Amino acid sequence: MAGLSTASINAVHTPVLVNELIEVLGPKEEGKLMIDATLGEGGHSMHFLSGFPGLRIIGIDADPEIQKIAKQRLREFGDRINYYSGWSHDFFSEYALKERPGIILIDLGVSLFHYEKSGRGFSFRRDEELDMRIDNQGQSARDLISGLSEKDLADLIFYNSDERFSRRIAREIVKARSTEPILSSKTLSLIVERAVPSAYRRGPVHPATKTFQALRIAVNGELSRLEELLENALRVLDRGGRMGVISFHSLEDRIVKNFFRKKSKDCICPPQTPICRCKGQRVVNILTKKGIRAGLDEVKTNPPSRSACLRIIEKLIDEE
């Protein structure tokens, strides 16, 4: 593939399930438009642009800093790729181009860039300002930690991560903040470690993992905006086009799976309705019944891929 030798400039994130995506989402004819709804450092787009010379892409990202890296990385492809700075659900809701995309890719994972280079407190392994905002707008993780009640904080941690010790963690956070503000990721990590049982601290996963995930999800509205993103993207997708979504935890995957299932039903009448009255038609075909997972070789070379689950649909009709 042309261009791969120079495309690693400043990139720290390795895209997942590349071969599987290209096999199922790769265009079958020249001149297709693809939308990479979560561009990141441009890893997936780089592979698609290199492998399909007639393909054009619109790359979307809410973080202007990471988009700068993608622009540098993909500059050799010239006007075959254009950029949108903002959230992808907004892009699709405002979509006004005459040409509808035949391919949409939505990778819901957070780029390694944010953990390693953003300096915004995404990682419990670093001592950084507790921010976690991808677009630098709205409330930060620090704001949530300092402003929520103990109950609301516990609920946030539990519902966004299934953290079984959410009550204990919230109690310890409230206790700590009564003495001094919690301003850094390292400070929060130590508080969480102190809150959980010793056996949990010695487990294979860092005890602060789920708490940091829960805060990141809340700060960036990852779950609250997901169904809107899926709905708007499917509306824009051309008939016969394909959409792939990569999720990285069960909360995301459940929303994606249920959305695709709903759109693949011929009838959406309530179960108690004796005769179908909705006159519904199936909107999509599901091409990945159980979701596609990374193979052992990929997991070995790119450990974050072990959590990735890819689901793909093909659009049949436009909804009225």
C-alpha angles and dihedrals in degrees: 000000000000119000101023094110094064099033099084094078109139091341119138100166123087113208116233132231093008096155093047092049094049091048095053104025100035112120116256093206139034126269100031123155119228128189117210097199095189104034100172110166090344099253098140093041090051091058094046094047091047095047099043112042094188095052122108124198139199109205120204129195135157094209113078092195095058090042089060089059091049092050091052092045094049100036093111089067092064117188093356085091128047128183139228120193110210143053116321095227088060091047092054094043090055096039109145105159116123092224114076119209120251091200131040123181122191115184106185095190123111112244119249084236090075092053097041108030114013096080090214101121100258092137126065087206093068134066101231139135109287100244115118095177113142094197099029090239131119128002120353127216087257090057092052093046092051100039110038123090118245091257095048091047092050091048092049092052094045100045095043097047112010088241104175093202095051093122093053092045093049091048092052092047092052090047092050096046091053087068100041138343118276102233108156139057091233092054092051091047092054091048091053092048089052092050100054129072117272092246089057090051090055094051126113093260123061108256092232094055097095095041091054090046091051093051093046091051092050095045093051099035090235097160099030093057098037101090091046089052092050093046094048094044093050091050091054095044113103120246108269090023125126132229125197125194124191116199128184106198137036095252092060094039092052091056092047094046094048092046092052092045091052092051092048094058121103092206127036098178116130113272092248093058107107095202127034110251101165093077085211127178129204109262099191143017115226109229097184110050096182101020126254119268131196117264124241093261093055093046089052094053097033110029097187088065090073089080097045121113120184122203122182133190134185117219117233106177143358115257116241 
